[in-house]
Amino acid sequence: MSKLIPFNARQRRRETAAYALALSARWQRLNKGKPSPRPDRPEHLGNMLQRLTVKQPAVVLALTNLIADMLEELDQEQ
Protein backbone atom coordinates (compact mmCIF):
# COMPACT_ATOMS: atom_id res chain seq x y z
CA MET A 1 0.00 0.00 0.00
CA SER A 2 1.33 3.45 -0.87
CA LYS A 3 2.16 5.97 1.81
CA LEU A 4 -0.58 8.54 2.44
CA ILE A 5 0.27 12.18 1.90
CA PRO A 6 -1.00 14.41 4.73
CA PHE A 7 -3.48 17.05 3.59
CA ASN A 8 -3.88 20.13 5.73
CA ALA A 9 -7.44 21.16 4.88
CA ARG A 10 -7.45 24.23 7.11
CA GLN A 11 -4.28 25.63 5.55
CA ARG A 12 -5.55 24.94 2.05
CA ARG A 13 -8.85 26.64 2.87
CA ARG A 14 -7.04 29.72 4.19
CA GLU A 15 -4.86 29.86 1.07
CA THR A 16 -7.95 29.63 -1.13
CA ALA A 17 -9.68 32.38 0.88
CA ALA A 18 -6.65 34.65 0.54
CA TYR A 19 -6.49 33.95 -3.19
CA ALA A 20 -10.19 34.77 -3.66
CA LEU A 21 -9.78 38.03 -1.74
CA ALA A 22 -6.74 38.95 -3.83
CA LEU A 23 -8.71 38.33 -7.02
CA SER A 24 -11.57 40.52 -5.84
CA ALA A 25 -9.14 43.30 -4.83
CA ARG A 26 -7.52 43.14 -8.26
CA TRP A 27 -10.93 43.30 -9.94
CA GLN A 28 -11.80 46.40 -7.88
CA ARG A 29 -8.52 48.11 -8.84
CA LEU A 30 -9.00 47.40 -12.53
CA ASN A 31 -12.63 48.53 -12.59
CA LYS A 32 -12.42 51.90 -10.83
CA GLY A 33 -15.33 54.17 -11.47
CA LYS A 34 -17.64 51.44 -12.61
CA PRO A 35 -20.58 50.55 -10.38
CA SER A 36 -20.30 47.29 -8.53
CA PRO A 37 -22.48 44.56 -9.99
CA ARG A 38 -25.67 43.93 -8.09
CA PRO A 39 -27.65 40.77 -8.61
CA ASP A 40 -31.10 41.35 -10.04
CA ARG A 41 -32.58 38.90 -7.58
CA PRO A 42 -30.67 38.65 -4.28
CA GLU A 43 -32.47 35.42 -3.37
CA HIS A 44 -30.99 33.71 -6.46
CA LEU A 45 -27.77 32.81 -4.60
CA GLY A 46 -29.78 31.43 -1.69
CA ASN A 47 -31.83 29.30 -4.04
CA MET A 48 -28.70 27.91 -5.67
CA LEU A 49 -27.22 27.08 -2.27
CA GLN A 50 -30.41 25.30 -1.23
CA ARG A 51 -30.30 23.16 -4.38
CA LEU A 52 -26.61 22.44 -3.82
CA THR A 53 -27.32 21.44 -0.21
CA VAL A 54 -29.69 18.75 -1.44
CA LYS A 55 -27.35 17.46 -4.15
CA GLN A 56 -23.91 17.85 -2.52
CA PRO A 57 -24.08 18.85 1.17
CA ALA A 58 -20.31 18.50 1.64
CA VAL A 59 -19.71 21.22 -0.95
CA VAL A 60 -21.88 23.66 0.99
CA LEU A 61 -19.91 22.88 4.15
CA ALA A 62 -16.65 23.58 2.30
CA LEU A 63 -18.04 26.87 0.95
CA THR A 64 -19.22 27.87 4.42
CA ASN A 65 -15.74 27.29 5.84
CA LEU A 66 -14.14 29.19 2.97
CA ILE A 67 -16.44 32.17 3.51
CA ALA A 68 -15.74 32.11 7.25
CA ASP A 69 -11.99 32.22 6.56
CA MET A 70 -12.43 35.10 4.11
CA LEU A 71 -14.44 37.10 6.65
CA GLU A 72 -11.86 36.37 9.35
CA GLU A 73 -9.08 37.64 7.10
CA LEU A 74 -11.04 40.77 6.22
CA ASP A 75 -11.70 41.46 9.91
CA GLN A 76 -7.98 41.19 10.67
CA GLU A 77 -7.18 43.79 7.99
CA GLN A 78 -9.43 46.39 9.62
Secondary structure, 3 states (H helix, E strand, C coil): CCCCCCCCHHHHHHHHHHHHHHHHHHHHHHCCCCCCCCCCCCHHHHHHHHHHHHHCHHHHHHHHHHHHHHHHHHHHHC
